[in-house]
């Protein structure tokens, strides 16, 4: 698997996992429960996603 294909796979997988965490947050909020841990996990995932996207852009457009 090429580096670009690997990055695309990791980005797609992370987006899938983020949707699950967002769903968990929605369920916790609707039940009136604390969702702080899930929110922290989602923030970390968002930061990871931005890093992966930046890495992919660097591969696509070398300076």
PyMOL Python script that loads the backbone (N, CA, C, O; Angstrom):
from pymol import cmd

cmd.read_pdbstr("""\
ATOM      1  N   UNK A   1       0.846  -1.171   0.000  1.00  0.00           N
ATOM      2  CA  UNK A   1       0.000   0.000   0.000  1.00  0.00           C
ATOM      3  C   UNK A   1       0.900   1.245   0.000  1.00  0.00           C
ATOM      4  O   UNK A   1       1.829   1.351   0.801  1.00  0.00           O
ATOM      5  N   UNK A   2       0.614   2.166  -0.893  1.00  0.00           N
ATOM      6  CA  UNK A   2       1.424   3.379  -0.967  1.00  0.00           C
ATOM      7  C   UNK A   2       1.150   4.264   0.244  1.00  0.00           C
ATOM      8  O   UNK A   2       0.161   4.079   0.953  1.00  0.00           O
ATOM      9  N   UNK A   3       2.032   5.216   0.466  1.00  0.00           N
ATOM     10  CA  UNK A   3       1.877   6.123   1.609  1.00  0.00           C
ATOM     11  C   UNK A   3       0.578   6.924   1.496  1.00  0.00           C
ATOM     12  O   UNK A   3      -0.122   7.113   2.490  1.00  0.00           O
ATOM     13  N   UNK A   4       0.258   7.392   0.300  1.00  0.00           N
ATOM     14  CA  UNK A   4      -0.970   8.159   0.098  1.00  0.00           C
ATOM     15  C   UNK A   4      -2.202   7.293   0.347  1.00  0.00           C
ATOM     16  O   UNK A   4      -3.155   7.740   0.985  1.00  0.00           O
ATOM     17  N   UNK A   5      -2.188   6.075  -0.144  1.00  0.00           N
ATOM     18  CA  UNK A   5      -3.313   5.167   0.078  1.00  0.00           C
ATOM     19  C   UNK A   5      -3.458   4.847   1.564  1.00  0.00           C
ATOM     20  O   UNK A   5      -4.573   4.753   2.078  1.00  0.00           O
ATOM     21  N   UNK A   6      -2.328   4.682   2.249  1.00  0.00           N
ATOM     22  CA  UNK A   6      -2.361   4.424   3.684  1.00  0.00           C
ATOM     23  C   UNK A   6      -2.956   5.611   4.441  1.00  0.00           C
ATOM     24  O   UNK A   6      -3.761   5.432   5.355  1.00  0.00           O
ATOM     25  N   UNK A   7      -2.559   6.813   4.059  1.00  0.00           N
ATOM     26  CA  UNK A   7      -3.114   8.009   4.702  1.00  0.00           C
ATOM     27  C   UNK A   7      -4.616   8.120   4.450  1.00  0.00           C
ATOM     28  O   UNK A   7      -5.380   8.434   5.362  1.00  0.00           O
ATOM     29  N   UNK A   8      -5.035   7.863   3.215  1.00  0.00           N
ATOM     30  CA  UNK A   8      -6.467   7.922   2.901  1.00  0.00           C
ATOM     31  C   UNK A   8      -7.247   6.897   3.717  1.00  0.00           C
ATOM     32  O   UNK A   8      -8.346   7.183   4.193  1.00  0.00           O
ATOM     33  N   UNK A   9      -6.681   5.707   3.877  1.00  0.00           N
ATOM     34  CA  UNK A   9      -7.326   4.677   4.684  1.00  0.00           C
ATOM     35  C   UNK A   9      -7.450   5.119   6.144  1.00  0.00           C
ATOM     36  O   UNK A   9      -8.506   4.972   6.759  1.00  0.00           O
ATOM     37  N   UNK A  10      -6.362   5.662   6.687  1.00  0.00           N
ATOM     38  CA  UNK A  10      -6.373   6.099   8.086  1.00  0.00           C
ATOM     39  C   UNK A  10      -7.351   7.247   8.304  1.00  0.00           C
ATOM     40  O   UNK A  10      -8.015   7.308   9.339  1.00  0.00           O
ATOM     41  N   UNK A  11      -7.444   8.166   7.329  1.00  0.00           N
ATOM     42  CA  UNK A  11      -8.391   9.282   7.427  1.00  0.00           C
ATOM     43  C   UNK A  11      -9.821   8.760   7.395  1.00  0.00           C
ATOM     44  O   UNK A  11     -10.653   9.190   8.194  1.00  0.00           O
ATOM     45  N   UNK A  12     -10.114   7.850   6.493  1.00  0.00           N
ATOM     46  CA  UNK A  12     -11.466   7.294   6.389  1.00  0.00           C
ATOM     47  C   UNK A  12     -11.844   6.553   7.673  1.00  0.00           C
ATOM     48  O   UNK A  12     -12.966   6.687   8.161  1.00  0.00           O
ATOM     49  N   UNK A  13     -10.922   5.783   8.209  1.00  0.00           N
ATOM     50  CA  UNK A  13     -11.188   5.045   9.444  1.00  0.00           C
ATOM     51  C   UNK A  13     -11.417   5.992  10.606  1.00  0.00           C
ATOM     52  O   UNK A  13     -12.309   5.765  11.424  1.00  0.00           O
ATOM     53  N   UNK A  14     -10.631   7.039  10.689  1.00  0.00           N
ATOM     54  CA  UNK A  14     -10.781   8.009  11.773  1.00  0.00           C
ATOM     55  C   UNK A  14     -12.111   8.739  11.661  1.00  0.00           C
ATOM     56  O   UNK A  14     -12.769   8.987  12.671  1.00  0.00           O
ATOM     57  N   UNK A  15     -12.510   9.083  10.450  1.00  0.00           N
ATOM     58  CA  UNK A  15     -13.819   9.735  10.267  1.00  0.00           C
ATOM     59  C   UNK A  15     -14.947   8.813  10.710  1.00  0.00           C
ATOM     60  O   UNK A  15     -15.907   9.257  11.341  1.00  0.00           O
ATOM     61  N   UNK A  16     -14.832   7.537  10.382  1.00  0.00           N
ATOM     62  CA  UNK A  16     -15.838   6.558  10.806  1.00  0.00           C
ATOM     63  C   UNK A  16     -15.917   6.498  12.334  1.00  0.00           C
ATOM     64  O   UNK A  16     -17.005   6.511  12.909  1.00  0.00           O
ATOM     65  N   UNK A  17     -14.759   6.434  12.978  1.00  0.00           N
ATOM     66  CA  UNK A  17     -14.732   6.376  14.436  1.00  0.00           C
ATOM     67  C   UNK A  17     -15.263   7.670  15.055  1.00  0.00           C
ATOM     68  O   UNK A  17     -15.920   7.637  16.095  1.00  0.00           O
ATOM     69  N   UNK A  18     -14.986   8.793  14.427  1.00  0.00           N
ATOM     70  CA  UNK A  18     -15.478  10.070  14.946  1.00  0.00           C
ATOM     71  C   UNK A  18     -17.007  10.120  14.897  1.00  0.00           C
ATOM     72  O   UNK A  18     -17.636  10.656  15.809  1.00  0.00           O
ATOM     73  N   UNK A  19     -17.597   9.574  13.856  1.00  0.00           N
ATOM     74  CA  UNK A  19     -19.057   9.542  13.771  1.00  0.00           C
ATOM     75  C   UNK A  19     -19.645   8.712  14.902  1.00  0.00           C
ATOM     76  O   UNK A  19     -20.696   9.054  15.446  1.00  0.00           O
ATOM     77  N   UNK A  20     -18.969   7.621  15.258  1.00  0.00           N
ATOM     78  CA  UNK A  20     -19.443   6.794  16.370  1.00  0.00           C
ATOM     79  C   UNK A  20     -19.355   7.550  17.690  1.00  0.00           C
ATOM     80  O   UNK A  20     -20.268   7.471  18.512  1.00  0.00           O
ATOM     81  N   UNK A  21     -18.270   8.278  17.896  1.00  0.00           N
ATOM     82  CA  UNK A  21     -18.113   9.054  19.133  1.00  0.00           C
ATOM     83  C   UNK A  21     -19.157  10.164  19.181  1.00  0.00           C
ATOM     84  O   UNK A  21     -19.722  10.437  20.241  1.00  0.00           O
ATOM     85  N   UNK A  22     -19.419  10.807  18.040  1.00  0.00           N
ATOM     86  CA  UNK A  22     -20.448  11.844  17.992  1.00  0.00           C
ATOM     87  C   UNK A  22     -21.814  11.257  18.361  1.00  0.00           C
ATOM     88  O   UNK A  22     -22.598  11.893  19.066  1.00  0.00           O
ATOM     89  N   UNK A  23     -22.088  10.063  17.892  1.00  0.00           N
ATOM     90  CA  UNK A  23     -23.334   9.389  18.233  1.00  0.00           C
ATOM     91  C   UNK A  23     -23.389   9.087  19.731  1.00  0.00           C
ATOM     92  O   UNK A  23     -24.433   9.253  20.362  1.00  0.00           O
ATOM     93  N   UNK A  24     -22.271   8.647  20.295  1.00  0.00           N
ATOM     94  CA  UNK A  24     -22.208   8.390  21.734  1.00  0.00           C
ATOM     95  C   UNK A  24     -22.481   9.657  22.527  1.00  0.00           C
ATOM     96  O   UNK A  24     -23.208   9.631  23.519  1.00  0.00           O
ATOM     97  N   UNK A  25     -21.897  10.768  22.088  1.00  0.00           N
ATOM     98  CA  UNK A  25     -22.117  12.050  22.768  1.00  0.00           C
ATOM     99  C   UNK A  25     -23.590  12.428  22.711  1.00  0.00           C
ATOM    100  O   UNK A  25     -24.165  12.876  23.703  1.00  0.00           O
ATOM    101  N   UNK A  26     -24.194  12.243  21.544  1.00  0.00           N
ATOM    102  CA  UNK A  26     -25.610  12.551  21.387  1.00  0.00           C
ATOM    103  C   UNK A  26     -26.463  11.710  22.340  1.00  0.00           C
ATOM    104  O   UNK A  26     -27.381  12.223  22.980  1.00  0.00           O
ATOM    105  N   UNK A  27     -26.153  10.420  22.429  1.00  0.00           N
ATOM    106  CA  UNK A  27     -26.911   9.539  23.325  1.00  0.00           C
ATOM    107  C   UNK A  27     -26.721   9.933  24.787  1.00  0.00           C
ATOM    108  O   UNK A  27     -27.685   9.973  25.551  1.00  0.00           O
ATOM    109  N   UNK A  28     -25.490  10.220  25.172  1.00  0.00           N
ATOM    110  CA  UNK A  28     -25.219  10.624  26.550  1.00  0.00           C
ATOM    111  C   UNK A  28     -25.918  11.927  26.891  1.00  0.00           C
ATOM    112  O   UNK A  28     -26.483  12.068  27.976  1.00  0.00           O
ATOM    113  N   UNK A  29     -25.884  12.873  25.977  1.00  0.00           N
ATOM    114  CA  UNK A  29     -26.535  14.166  26.213  1.00  0.00           C
ATOM    115  C   UNK A  29     -28.046  13.999  26.336  1.00  0.00           C
ATOM    116  O   UNK A  29     -28.674  14.592  27.213  1.00  0.00           O
ATOM    117  N   UNK A  30     -28.617  13.199  25.464  1.00  0.00           N
ATOM    118  CA  UNK A  30     -30.073  12.975  25.522  1.00  0.00           C
ATOM    119  C   UNK A  30     -30.484  12.284  26.813  1.00  0.00           C
ATOM    120  O   UNK A  30     -31.596  12.487  27.301  1.00  0.00           O
ATOM    121  N   UNK A  31     -29.596  11.472  27.365  1.00  0.00           N
ATOM    122  CA  UNK A  31     -29.898  10.777  28.616  1.00  0.00           C
ATOM    123  C   UNK A  31     -29.567  11.635  29.829  1.00  0.00           C
ATOM    124  O   UNK A  31     -29.809  11.226  30.964  1.00  0.00           O
ATOM    125  N   UNK A  32     -29.014  12.821  29.597  1.00  0.00           N
ATOM    126  CA  UNK A  32     -28.675  13.703  30.702  1.00  0.00           C
ATOM    127  C   UNK A  32     -27.416  13.282  31.439  1.00  0.00           C
ATOM    128  O   UNK A  32     -27.235  13.635  32.604  1.00  0.00           O
ATOM    129  N   UNK A  33     -26.547  12.538  30.779  1.00  0.00           N
ATOM    130  CA  UNK A  33     -25.320  12.051  31.405  1.00  0.00           C
ATOM    131  C   UNK A  33     -24.122  12.890  30.981  1.00  0.00           C
ATOM    132  O   UNK A  33     -24.183  13.647  30.012  1.00  0.00           O
ATOM    133  N   UNK A  34     -23.037  12.740  31.725  1.00  0.00           N
ATOM    134  CA  UNK A  34     -21.806  13.476  31.447  1.00  0.00           C
ATOM    135  C   UNK A  34     -21.128  12.909  30.199  1.00  0.00           C
ATOM    136  O   UNK A  34     -20.930  11.699  30.088  1.00  0.00           O
ATOM    137  N   UNK A  35     -20.782  13.772  29.283  1.00  0.00           N
ATOM    138  CA  UNK A  35     -20.126  13.330  28.054  1.00  0.00           C
ATOM    139  C   UNK A  35     -18.736  13.954  27.925  1.00  0.00           C
ATOM    140  O   UNK A  35     -18.214  14.060  26.815  1.00  0.00           O
ATOM    141  N   UNK A  36     -18.134  14.363  29.029  1.00  0.00           N
ATOM    142  CA  UNK A  36     -16.842  15.043  28.989  1.00  0.00           C
ATOM    143  C   UNK A  36     -15.749  14.140  28.423  1.00  0.00           C
ATOM    144  O   UNK A  36     -14.936  14.590  27.616  1.00  0.00           O
ATOM    145  N   UNK A  37     -15.721  12.885  28.831  1.00  0.00           N
ATOM    146  CA  UNK A  37     -14.673  11.976  28.332  1.00  0.00           C
ATOM    147  C   UNK A  37     -14.818  11.739  26.841  1.00  0.00           C
ATOM    148  O   UNK A  37     -13.828  11.729  26.111  1.00  0.00           O
ATOM    149  N   UNK A  38     -16.049  11.549  26.386  1.00  0.00           N
ATOM    150  CA  UNK A  38     -16.276  11.351  24.953  1.00  0.00           C
ATOM    151  C   UNK A  38     -15.921  12.613  24.177  1.00  0.00           C
ATOM    152  O   UNK A  38     -15.396  12.528  23.067  1.00  0.00           O
ATOM    153  N   UNK A  39     -16.201  13.776  24.746  1.00  0.00           N
ATOM    154  CA  UNK A  39     -15.864  15.036  24.080  1.00  0.00           C
ATOM    155  C   UNK A  39     -14.347  15.207  23.985  1.00  0.00           C
ATOM    156  O   UNK A  39     -13.840  15.674  22.965  1.00  0.00           O
ATOM    157  N   UNK A  40     -13.626  14.835  25.034  1.00  0.00           N
ATOM    158  CA  UNK A  40     -12.165  14.913  24.992  1.00  0.00           C
ATOM    159  C   UNK A  40     -11.608  13.959  23.944  1.00  0.00           C
ATOM    160  O   UNK A  40     -10.673  14.299  23.220  1.00  0.00           O
ATOM    161  N   UNK A  41     -12.183  12.770  23.867  1.00  0.00           N
ATOM    162  CA  UNK A  41     -11.741  11.800  22.875  1.00  0.00           C
ATOM    163  C   UNK A  41     -11.988  12.336  21.459  1.00  0.00           C
ATOM    164  O   UNK A  41     -11.148  12.177  20.574  1.00  0.00           O
ATOM    165  N   UNK A  42     -13.144  12.969  21.257  1.00  0.00           N
ATOM    166  CA  UNK A  42     -13.466  13.533  19.953  1.00  0.00           C
ATOM    167  C   UNK A  42     -12.499  14.659  19.589  1.00  0.00           C
ATOM    168  O   UNK A  42     -12.082  14.762  18.435  1.00  0.00           O
ATOM    169  N   UNK A  43     -12.142  15.495  20.546  1.00  0.00           N
ATOM    170  CA  UNK A  43     -11.181  16.573  20.281  1.00  0.00           C
ATOM    171  C   UNK A  43      -9.818  16.019  19.874  1.00  0.00           C
ATOM    172  O   UNK A  43      -9.177  16.536  18.959  1.00  0.00           O
ATOM    173  N   UNK A  44      -9.381  14.963  20.562  1.00  0.00           N
ATOM    174  CA  UNK A  44      -8.107  14.336  20.189  1.00  0.00           C
ATOM    175  C   UNK A  44      -8.182  13.751  18.786  1.00  0.00           C
ATOM    176  O   UNK A  44      -7.233  13.853  18.009  1.00  0.00           O
ATOM    177  N   UNK A  45      -9.310  13.142  18.470  1.00  0.00           N
ATOM    178  CA  UNK A  45      -9.484  12.569  17.135  1.00  0.00           C
ATOM    179  C   UNK A  45      -9.471  13.661  16.071  1.00  0.00           C
ATOM    180  O   UNK A  45      -8.904  13.476  14.994  1.00  0.00           O
ATOM    181  N   UNK A  46     -10.096  14.800  16.372  1.00  0.00           N
ATOM    182  CA  UNK A  46     -10.105  15.908  15.418  1.00  0.00           C
ATOM    183  C   UNK A  46      -8.690  16.424  15.177  1.00  0.00           C
ATOM    184  O   UNK A  46      -8.326  16.729  14.041  1.00  0.00           O
ATOM    185  N   UNK A  47      -7.898  16.522  16.230  1.00  0.00           N
ATOM    186  CA  UNK A  47      -6.510  16.957  16.080  1.00  0.00           C
ATOM    187  C   UNK A  47      -5.717  15.949  15.248  1.00  0.00           C
ATOM    188  O   UNK A  47      -4.921  16.337  14.394  1.00  0.00           O
ATOM    189  N   UNK A  48      -5.933  14.671  15.495  1.00  0.00           N
ATOM    190  CA  UNK A  48      -5.267  13.629  14.702  1.00  0.00           C
ATOM    191  C   UNK A  48      -5.675  13.722  13.230  1.00  0.00           C
ATOM    192  O   UNK A  48      -4.846  13.575  12.332  1.00  0.00           O
ATOM    193  N   UNK A  49      -6.966  13.969  13.001  1.00  0.00           N
ATOM    194  CA  UNK A  49      -7.469  14.077  11.637  1.00  0.00           C
ATOM    195  C   UNK A  49      -6.813  15.249  10.910  1.00  0.00           C
ATOM    196  O   UNK A  49      -6.413  15.117   9.754  1.00  0.00           O
ATOM    197  N   UNK A  50      -6.705  16.379  11.577  1.00  0.00           N
ATOM    198  CA  UNK A  50      -6.057  17.532  10.953  1.00  0.00           C
ATOM    199  C   UNK A  50      -4.604  17.229  10.613  1.00  0.00           C
ATOM    200  O   UNK A  50      -4.112  17.640   9.563  1.00  0.00           O
ATOM    201  N   UNK A  51      -3.922  16.516  11.491  1.00  0.00           N
ATOM    202  CA  UNK A  51      -2.537  16.130  11.217  1.00  0.00           C
ATOM    203  C   UNK A  51      -2.424  15.215  10.010  1.00  0.00           C
ATOM    204  O   UNK A  51      -1.538  15.387   9.173  1.00  0.00           O
ATOM    205  N   UNK A  52      -3.317  14.247   9.922  1.00  0.00           N
ATOM    206  CA  UNK A  52      -3.305  13.327   8.784  1.00  0.00           C
ATOM    207  C   UNK A  52      -3.618  14.046   7.475  1.00  0.00           C
ATOM    208  O   UNK A  52      -3.007  13.767   6.444  1.00  0.00           O
ATOM    209  N   UNK A  53      -4.573  14.973   7.524  1.00  0.00           N
ATOM    210  CA  UNK A  53      -4.924  15.728   6.319  1.00  0.00           C
ATOM    211  C   UNK A  53      -3.754  16.601   5.881  1.00  0.00           C
ATOM    212  O   UNK A  53      -3.469  16.704   4.688  1.00  0.00           O
ATOM    213  N   UNK A  54      -3.078  17.227   6.837  1.00  0.00           N
ATOM    214  CA  UNK A  54      -1.911  18.046   6.506  1.00  0.00           C
ATOM    215  C   UNK A  54      -0.815  17.190   5.890  1.00  0.00           C
ATOM    216  O   UNK A  54      -0.154  17.608   4.939  1.00  0.00           O
ATOM    217  N   UNK A  55      -0.623  16.001   6.429  1.00  0.00           N
ATOM    218  CA  UNK A  55       0.382  15.084   5.890  1.00  0.00           C
ATOM    219  C   UNK A  55       0.024  14.660   4.464  1.00  0.00           C
ATOM    220  O   UNK A  55       0.891  14.571   3.595  1.00  0.00           O
ATOM    221  N   UNK A  56      -1.263  14.401   4.241  1.00  0.00           N
ATOM    222  CA  UNK A  56      -1.710  14.011   2.898  1.00  0.00           C
ATOM    223  C   UNK A  56      -1.527  15.159   1.910  1.00  0.00           C
ATOM    224  O   UNK A  56      -1.102  14.937   0.776  1.00  0.00           O
ATOM    225  N   UNK A  57      -1.842  16.377   2.329  1.00  0.00           N
ATOM    226  CA  UNK A  57      -1.669  17.539   1.461  1.00  0.00           C
ATOM    227  C   UNK A  57      -0.196  17.758   1.122  1.00  0.00           C
ATOM    228  O   UNK A  57       0.139  18.141   0.001  1.00  0.00           O
ATOM    229  N   UNK A  58       0.681  17.513   2.099  1.00  0.00           N
ATOM    230  CA  UNK A  58       2.119  17.667   1.860  1.00  0.00           C
ATOM    231  C   UNK A  58       2.594  16.651   0.826  1.00  0.00           C
ATOM    232  O   UNK A  58       3.459  16.954   0.005  1.00  0.00           O
ATOM    233  N   UNK A  59       2.032  15.458   0.866  1.00  0.00           N
ATOM    234  CA  UNK A  59       2.398  14.440  -0.124  1.00  0.00           C
ATOM    235  C   UNK A  59       1.883  14.795  -1.507  1.00  0.00           C
ATOM    236  O   UNK A  59       2.564  14.577  -2.509  1.00  0.00           O
ATOM    237  N   UNK A  60       0.674  15.345  -1.556  1.00  0.00           N
ATOM    238  CA  UNK A  60       0.052  15.646  -2.831  1.00  0.00           C
ATOM    239  C   UNK A  60       0.708  16.843  -3.516  1.00  0.00           C
ATOM    240  O   UNK A  60       0.784  16.893  -4.744  1.00  0.00           O
ATOM    241  N   UNK A  61       1.181  17.803  -2.725  1.00  0.00           N
ATOM    242  CA  UNK A  61       1.755  19.034  -3.276  1.00  0.00           C
ATOM    243  C   UNK A  61       3.130  19.275  -2.679  1.00  0.00           C
ATOM    244  O   UNK A  61       3.272  20.155  -1.830  1.00  0.00           O
ATOM    245  N   UNK A  62       4.140  18.534  -3.086  1.00  0.00           N
ATOM    246  CA  UNK A  62       5.480  18.768  -2.521  1.00  0.00           C
ATOM    247  C   UNK A  62       5.997  20.144  -2.909  1.00  0.00           C
ATOM    248  O   UNK A  62       5.810  20.596  -4.038  1.00  0.00           O
ATOM    249  N   UNK A  63       6.652  20.804  -1.953  1.00  0.00           N
ATOM    250  CA  UNK A  63       7.125  22.181  -2.192  1.00  0.00           C
ATOM    251  C   UNK A  63       8.455  22.212  -2.899  1.00  0.00           C
ATOM    252  O   UNK A  63       8.984  23.290  -3.170  1.00  0.00           O
TER     253      UNK A  63
END
""", "prot")
cmd.dss("prot")
cmd.show_as("cartoon", "prot")
cmd.util.cbc("prot")
cmd.orient("prot")
